[in-house]
Amino acid sequence: LVGKDVKAKLDNYKVKDGYSIEIGGEMETISDAMGDLVLMITLAVVFVYLVMVAQFQSLLSPFIVMFTIPLAFTGALLITGNDLSVVSMLGFLVLSGVVVNNGIVFVDYVNQLRATGMSKKEAIIETGRSRIRPILMTALTTILAMSTMALSTGMGAEMTQGLAIVSIGGLAYSTILTLVVI
């Protein structure tokens, strides 16, 4: 936060010709790391999509499942209310792979039911009924496992709490909305 305030002040500061102002040190390192993490998250999303295209042998089904990722990201930001840090960005990287699991389970079962001749609406309703338990159980086990990290108070706990909180918030929000939106 202090770095942002200093940068804002320096942006409005006029320097004499031949001089320039650059922010270095830890602020520069964090900025570079954030850029790298955004690239990693983008690549993770692309790779997840390509794997699902190979699995579903369709471009549409994976596209539907990919809607779970923005739900997770918005949930992580809304529920936590924390500032983004390098560690919490790692939580987004984790989320980009984990949250699609629920969507894959849901869409795959809808496709299986549709292959047996069920209408789209009936297949979606039946999938919601029969797959809600496994989807909730897998999400809940991950959330409970991460809660120990999110609630820890030992030395260095604040370093990993951002990752756990983002993962828990994003997974909880996306699980609920996956069952409604997908």
Order of alpha helices (4+ residues) and beta strands (2+ residues): alpha-alpha-alpha-alpha-alpha-alpha-alpha-alpha
